[in-house]
């Protein structure tokens, strides 16, 4: 019997899924969330943005499978702002999907359009690397989902010109409200290539039905 966190999609003619990530969100995202997804899609290789609109979750999964995605990076929205990131793993051959156990609670995002810089529009990134100043569990999660190598270093100069996007993950030790900051930098000039994401905490949950804590359950909704 299928677990509660796993759902089957009825489809015909299914093929093996390459390692590609679809980017989407709760229903009816506002302009700010759509811009957040646009900037992520430009900065992260092998990603495709899917406009959720009024699609059900099953319809979103089918659309992601049609794009040959292996995962969905799913942004939960509250009061018009991104508040959490979850990931859905897709199995196109079996026509199944399941929620992965990571729930990344966000404290806020800063978009390129919010930054006091004016940059030429870059083409979509084809390569990326994760640079971790110190270990944080988000390093492992992003490396797994996006199939991006992770390097522990504080010297960005040695990577200049080697990748389109440098994803810098900095653990934060002196703030009570968030534990990690992610910056997506241009590999040539180290200017902004994607949004800044501030992470409050990473929870590990199983599906939706088994989560009882109200502060977590609020982040899991459609």
C-alpha positions, 0 to 999 in steps of 0.5 A: 500500500502506498504511504500517505506522503506518496501519490500516484499519477495516471499517465501513459508512455513514461520514460526515464527522468533526467536530473532536472528540477521544476520550480513552482509554488503554492497556487496563484503566486503574486508578482513578487513570488513569480519574480523570485522563481524567475530569478531562481530559474536564471541562476540555477542550471537544469531548472524550468519554471512552471506557472502554477496558476490554479493547477492542482498538485497532481496537475503540477506534477504531471506538468513537471514530468512532461518537462522531464523533471526529477524534482520539484522545488516547491515554494510555499506562500503566506500573505504574498511572501515565500515562507518555506521550500519543500521538494517533491521527488518524481518517478516518471517510469512508475508515475509516482511522486513523494514529498522529500522530508526536508522543510526549509523555513525561510525568514525572507528573500531579497530579489535582484530587483530589490538590490541597489545595482543595475546589471545586464540581463544574463543568459540562463546559467549552465553551470554552478558550484556551491561554496560553503564557508562552514557546514550547514545541512542546506549544503547537502540538500541543495547539492543532492537536489540540483546535482551541484558540487559543493566546495568548502572554501572562503576563497572565491577568487580561485573559482572566478570564471569557472562557473556561471553561478556561485552559490555561497552558503553562509551559516549564521551564528549570531542571529536568533531569527535565522541560521543560514544565508544563501547568495547566488553570485555571478561567476565572472564578477561576483555580482548578484546572479540570483536572489538572497535567501535567508533560512530560519531552520530546516525541519525534517518531516514525513508527508503532510498528515504526520506533522502535528506541530502548528508552526510547521503545519502552517508551512505545508499547505497548498 
